[in-house]
Amino acid sequence: MGAETQAQHGTTNGAPATEDTQQGTPSGTQTSGQTAQTLSVTDNRTGKTYELPVTDGTVRAMDLRQIKTDADDFGLMAYDPAYMNTASCRSAITYIDGEAGILQHRGYSIEQLCEHSTYLEVAYLLINGALPTQKQLDAWVHEITIHTFVHENVKDFMQGFRYDANPMGMLVASVGALSTFYPDAGQIHDEQVRAMQITRLLAKMPTLAAFAFRHNMGQPYVYPDNDLAYAGNFLGMMYKMTELKYQPDPRLEKALDVLFILHADHEQNASTSAVRSVGSTQVDPYSAVAAGVAALY
């Protein structure tokens, strides 16, 4: 299926605004053929009329800057508290229509993905734009699996929290702390380095979340079992007790995997916006993701 391209906005009830529309021009200077896709705006303060390009049903906020009362005027700005009607990017990743009950990842319906794919397949799809071949999937799963363990110092760090610490607070701290274990993550312009951090985050996030849960329950931490699948391993780290080998209930394992798929990406929500905003300062990925966890918290 072809991927749906759309502007992403902060809330599902806001009209989007794209990132790459062209700059507006004063009335009378627009090029031929542009009129059908423009918005005419008259500034009643000066009487001047401007033609603003309309793309995907949106206008660009910077196009308002040309609207001035005089040469010393900074220009008109858009005011949108809580980003109720603003977007920061155009996306081909996820399409959501809440009222119609539609959720698509890269053009694939969520129903199709939940029925026929695993979470790691969907993660590959979101990142790379296409579902993996069997060979690609095997390599991808192997790469995630061999990075599920965290440094022992991470465990020591998490054990320093109070017995009743909120697991989300522990997750914020532990994800951010990963940047101190992988200083190479700061090389954000290196494609291979970025790919490595994606692998590490996908692999280690269940481990950190399970450790935080076990800490809150007053139970010893359980190490990853790389013989288990992604969701089954997470269940094992959460609920393994005295048994030598944890065997997850296949129904629960499938349900959890579907839950991961459903939450794999949800447009420009609060946590995604936080990651993008912090990431735009060019910090390491762990600090940016920690900001997203904090927003979710």
Secondary structure in CASP SS format (residue, H / E / C, confidence):
PFRMAT SS
TARGET T0000
AUTHOR 0000-0000-0000
METHOD secondary structure of the structure
MODEL  1
M C 1.00
G C 1.00
A C 1.00
E C 1.00
T C 1.00
Q E 1.00
A E 1.00
Q E 1.00
H E 1.00
G C 1.00
T C 1.00
T C 1.00
N C 1.00
G C 1.00
A C 1.00
P C 1.00
A C 1.00
T C 1.00
E C 1.00
D C 1.00
T C 1.00
Q C 1.00
Q C 1.00
G C 1.00
T E 1.00
P E 1.00
S C 1.00
G C 1.00
T C 1.00
Q C 1.00
T C 1.00
S C 1.00
G C 1.00
Q C 1.00
T H 1.00
A H 1.00
Q H 1.00
T E 1.00
L E 1.00
S E 1.00
V E 1.00
T E 1.00
D C 1.00
N C 1.00
R C 1.00
T C 1.00
G C 1.00
K C 1.00
T E 1.00
Y E 1.00
E E 1.00
L E 1.00
P E 1.00
V C 1.00
T E 1.00
D C 1.00
G C 1.00
T E 1.00
V C 1.00
R C 1.00
A H 1.00
M H 1.00
D H 1.00
L H 1.00
R H 1.00
Q H 1.00
I C 1.00
K C 1.00
T C 1.00
D C 1.00
A C 1.00
D C 1.00
D C 1.00
F C 1.00
G C 1.00
L C 1.00
M C 1.00
A C 1.00
Y C 1.00
D C 1.00
P H 1.00
A H 1.00
Y H 1.00
M C 1.00
N C 1.00
T C 1.00
A E 1.00
S E 1.00
C E 1.00
R E 1.00
S E 1.00
A C 1.00
I C 1.00
T E 1.00
Y E 1.00
I E 1.00
D E 1.00
G C 1.00
E C 1.00
A C 1.00
G C 1.00
I E 1.00
L E 1.00
Q E 1.00
H E 1.00
R C 1.00
G C 1.00
Y E 1.00
S E 1.00
I H 1.00
E H 1.00
Q H 1.00
L H 1.00
C H 1.00
E H 1.00
H H 1.00
S C 1.00
T C 1.00
Y H 1.00
L H 1.00
E H 1.00
V H 1.00
A H 1.00
Y H 1.00
L H 1.00
L H 1.00
I H 1.00
N H 1.00
G C 1.00
A C 1.00
L C 1.00
P C 1.00
T C 1.00
Q H 1.00
K H 1.00
Q H 1.00
L H 1.00
D H 1.00
A H 1.00
W H 1.00
V H 1.00
H H 1.00
E H 1.00
I H 1.00
T H 1.00
I C 1.00
H C 1.00
T C 1.00
F C 1.00
V C 1.00
H C 1.00
E H 1.00
N H 1.00
V H 1.00
K H 1.00
D H 1.00
F H 1.00
M H 1.00
Q C 1.00
G C 1.00
F C 1.00
R C 1.00
Y C 1.00
D C 1.00
A C 1.00
N C 1.00
P H 1.00
M H 1.00
G H 1.00
M H 1.00
L H 1.00
V H 1.00
A H 1.00
S H 1.00
V H 1.00
G H 1.00
A H 1.00
L H 1.00
S H 1.00
T H 1.00
F H 1.00
Y C 1.00
P H 1.00
D H 1.00
A H 1.00
G H 1.00
Q C 1.00
I C 1.00
H C 1.00
D C 1.00
E H 1.00
Q H 1.00
V H 1.00
R H 1.00
A H 1.00
M H 1.00
Q H 1.00
I H 1.00
T H 1.00
R H 1.00
L H 1.00
L H 1.00
A H 1.00
K H 1.00
M H 1.00
P H 1.00
T H 1.00
L H 1.00
A H 1.00
A H 1.00
F H 1.00
A H 1.00
F H 1.00
R H 1.00
H H 1.00
N H 1.00
M H 1.00
G C 1.00
Q C 1.00
P C 1.00
Y C 1.00
V C 1.00
Y C 1.00
P C 1.00
D C 1.00
N C 1.00
D C 1.00
L C 1.00
A C 1.00
Y H 1.00
A H 1.00
G H 1.00
N H 1.00
F H 1.00
L H 1.00
G H 1.00
M H 1.00
M H 1.00
Y H 1.00
K C 1.00
M C 1.00
T C 1.00
E C 1.00
L C 1.00
K C 1.00
Y C 1.00
Q C 1.00
P C 1.00
D C 1.00
P H 1.00
R H 1.00
L H 1.00
E H 1.00
K H 1.00
A H 1.00
L H 1.00
D H 1.00
V H 1.00
L H 1.00
F H 1.00
I H 1.00
L H 1.00
H C 1.00
A C 1.00
D C 1.00
H C 1.00
E C 1.00
Q C 1.00
N C 1.00
A H 1.00
S H 1.00
T H 1.00
S H 1.00
A H 1.00
V H 1.00
R H 1.00
S H 1.00
V H 1.00
G H 1.00
S C 1.00
T C 1.00
Q C 1.00
V C 1.00
D C 1.00
P H 1.00
Y H 1.00
S H 1.00
A H 1.00
V H 1.00
A H 1.00
A H 1.00
G H 1.00
V H 1.00
A H 1.00
A H 1.00
L H 1.00
Y C 1.00
END
